[in-house]
Structures are given as structure tokens and as C-alpha cells.
Amino acid sequence: MNSIIPDKTPIAELPMAKSGDKIVLVGAIPPPITGQSVAFSMLIAGLRDRFPLHVHDISGKVGRRDKSFTLLRAWEVVRSALGIYFHARRAKLLYLTIAQSRWGFLRDALIILLGRLAGAPVVIHLHGGNYKGYYHKETWLLRRVISFVLRRVERFVVLSDSLRDQFSFLGEATAARVAVIPNGCPIQFGTPRAAPQGRLHLLYLSNLLVQKGYLDIIDAMVHLQRLATGIDLRLTIAGTPMLGEDDYNDVKAMATALRNHIRYNGLEDIVEVLPSVRRVMKERLFIDSDVAVLPTYYVNEGQPLAVIEAMARGMPVITTNWRSLGEMMVDGVNGVVVPPRSPLAIAHAAVRFTDPDFYESVSRNAVETARTFSVTAHVDRMAELFASIAHPPAA
């Protein structure tokens, strides 16, 4: 299987932009691999033949991801924003993928304000589903700053209709500036699968954030051993540990806790933990696994690519009704929906897929659902949005 996007977008191969004729794209390029960085790389690949581009990578090469603030990181943000400003002075549009945190907002605010100072209309893209929640948790003063900055934005892009209200704190007039553009599937589509015989191999393929539910899946395996006797059970967990809304301050502590959790439950023989995977290894995991599981309640979740990719490869998915998943998943039709933080429900859902007819029906519907997340449609809609701003229609 060939990926639709490269592992690392070769920025040097992008078309040279003429002065005053380019679009500036600002976002994170893998590594690290996240839904947002993969989507950004996909957008670059799709737009490179349509517009002259300048791509600015803000993936954060200074130190590992954690919750700390350092002067070096602050300087990197300022230096990066000044470079963006230089290019925005000769651009028709500035596009930015935004964060949902205080330090992320301060970086985004600097980029947005410098972009407007440079005279470029600004489009911001929210790949998550918690901006309104983040805003309401901030101090009164910072909420005022957030509102001031975001009122300078030309368009807001969200992933689904259920996320239209993420910027409602700016007032009713903002609603007309919100565009809904679903994710595109960054891998090629597969075909429906035949039901597995005598086995049930589960796959968790996402970054390791506690709120994405990977510990719940491990607990579910304990129940599953009692519910599915005589079945070859396996669980593969593949992803990079990342800090989120939890009690961990260090990714090493997260990795140690994961190993201990598996050992304490006596699951060393049936649970495998892998680092983040790409291309060939990712495809191998899709082939070797039967059901994808993402029981997420991650506060910043939007429209998980992990679910879209698994469905594209014909894998039934066990997930939650969280954020945009509520619009995407139909319980018992294209997957099984479980409550968050419910290992027993995950186990019961997995047992349903030992029924061959049910498995194959869900697999067919999963592929059809994934096809609605076409990369071409995603890029077309983004390009149409950009063109409408960069080339406004005559009055």
C-alpha cells in the first residue's frame, strides 16, 4: 500500500512562489506524527500544484514535548513568527493550524497578529474539538486577548458540523465565517474483509495519551479472556507516548506505567507495545489485526484519523461517540460505539466481532464510510476556500 502523503514533506521541492502571489502555510510537519501534522502534510501535497506555496514548519524541534516553558522555546517561537511575517508581507493568504492550550495560543496570537500586520488575510484551522472549552477555562484577561486576536481572523475551519460552535464566544456574526471541511483519509482505500477464524487481534494505533483509552483496552483484555474462551486473542498498541490532560509529567513515567499495567494484569503474552509506526509497518499491522479500538475521551479530540484509516482498510472499529465521532459512527452498522472509560463494554463489543456475518457487514460499511473522507474532496474544498479569500469575487 502506498501512502497518499510522504513521511516528511520535502519542502525544498515545493514550487517557487512569485512575490505577492503565494500562500503561506504554517503548521507542524511530522515528526512527531499526530493527526494534525499528518493532515497538514496531506494539505501541502494536495496544494503544491495549485498555488505557489511557502511552508513554515512549527513542529517544535527544540527539546521533547512536555509541559514546561523555557526561554529557548520562547525565542524559537518569536524567531519563527518573524520569519512568517517576512513571507506574509508578500502573500495573498496566511493559513495556520491552531493549538488548544495557553502556550499554543500565545504562539498562534503572535503569528495571527503579525500576519494581519503584513496585510495577509488569515485562515485558522482547528483540528481538535475543545477550543471553546479551553477559552472558558482561561482567565478573564486572557479571554479578552483571545477574542481580540481571533476577531482579526478571516475564516475558521472546523472538522464537522458538531464543532461549528467552537468559536461561538466571539458572537453570532462569527458563524458566517466558519467553514466545515472534514478530514481527508491519508492512506489508500482497501476492500471489505472476510471474518477472522478462531482469532481476534485488536489494534490500538494512535499516540499514547491516557484519555485516548489505551489503558481501558488493556483492562478489557482481562474481561475478554473470560468472554471469548478458545479464541486466539492479541492486542497490539502502537504509538508515541505524549503528555495530555493527566497526572504524568514525563513520558518515561508513562511508558513505565504502561509496561507495569500489562504485567500486573498478567497479559505479557498477548499484549505487544510498539513505538510509532509508518508505511510498511503500519500496513503490516492493518493486515495482521482484525479490529481497531480507539475508546477516546481525549479532551482535545476532533475527528481522529486513526479511525478513518482503520475503516479505509476494512477494519471494524470500536470507539466512542466523542466529538466528531458522533457524526461518523453508527453503532452496529459501521462499528461499535462504547461509553468512555468502560473496559467491560469494550470487551463485549469485541466479542460481537466473533460473529462472521456481523464482522463482514460492519467491514463493508466501514469502507463505505471511509470513502466519504476523500483526500481529493478535502483538498478541493480547502483550495476553494483559499481562492475565495485570496481572489475575492467582484462586488
Secondary structure, DSSP 8 states (H G I E B T S, - for coil): --BSS-SS--GGGS----TT-EEEEEE--SSS--HHHHHHHHHHHHHTTTS-EEEEE-S--SS-S-S---HHHHHHHHHHHHHHHHHHTTEEEEEEE--SSHHHHHHHHHHHHHHHHTT--EEEE--SS-HHHHHHHS-HHHHHHHHHHHTT-SEEEESSGGGGGGGGGG-GGGGGGEEE-----SB---------SSEEEEEEES-B-GGGTHHHHHHHHHHHHHHSTTSEEEEEEE--B---SSS-S-HHHHHHHHHHHHHHTT-TTTEEEE----HHHHHHHHHH-SEEEE----TT--S-HHHHHHHHTT--EEE---TTHHHH--BTTTBEE--TT-HHHHHHHHHHTTSHHHHHHHHHHHHHHHHTS-HHHHHHHHHHHHHHHHS----
